[in-house]
Amino acid sequence: MNLSPASQALAYRVWGYCKPLGWGQTCADVAQALDETPQRIASIMRAMKWQDRFATLQRFNLDMPLRLADDTGHAIITSQMRMDE
């Protein structure tokens, strides 16, 4: 890891933003919060080997039903739920 001082400073800002919130942020979320481009955040993410710490939209299949737990801990599939429940 041979980052310029500016990139090291940005990596610290990314760490400082994500550490208290959790690492499940997307590059776009972090970029917007830090007033940087998503590409710049992605390059820091790769340089620091933080790829597994960030959320990506590709991880989620939006066509799959969302699974939630009811009060008893049993799974509920949202495609089976009615909006008035």
N, C-alpha and C positions, 0 to 999 in steps of 0.2 A: 504494500500500500504506500504509494508515493504521491500524496496529494499536495497540491499547492496550498499555501497558507489560506487563501480565500476559500478553497474547497474544504479544508479542515475546519474553518470557521462555520461554513454552511453545514457540514456534518454535525458539528456540535449543536447548531440551532435545530437541526432535524431531531437529534437525540433529545434535546431539551424540550421540544414540542411533544414528541411521541411518548417519552418516558412516563409522564404523569397520566396521559390519556389512554395509554395502551398502544401496542404496536399494530393494531388492526386497521390503521388508516390506509387510504389509497395515496398514491403519489400525487394525484390531483388535489386531494384534500390538504395534504401537507404543503404543496406548492401554493395553493390559494392562501392558506394561513400565514405562510412565510413570505408571501409576495415574490415568489420565484416561479420559474416555468416547470411544468411536470418533467420535461426532459432533463433539466438540471438536477431535480430531485432524484430521478431515476438513475442518473450517472453516479450520484453520491451513493445511492442505495447499492449499486453494483460494486463500486469501489470499496465500500465498507462491508460487502458480503451480507447485506441486510435483506436480500430478496425474500427470504421466508418470513420476515417480520411484517411485511406490508400486505394489505389486502389487495386482491385484484378482482375485477369483475368477472374474469374468466373462470374463477373458482366456483361460481354459482351458476347453476342451470335454472334460469328464471321460469322455465316451463314446468319444473318439478313443483309439486305442492309443498307448501311450508308445513313443517311439523312443529307443533306446539305441545305443551303438556297441560293437562287439565289439573284440577285441584288434587286429584288422586295420584298424579304422576304418570297417568296413561297418556300415550301420544294421541294427538288430534291432528288429522290431516285437514288443512284449511279448505281444500276443494270440496270437502264434505260438509263444511260449516255453512250455515245460512247467515246472512248479514244481520238478521234480527235476533240472533242468539246472544 
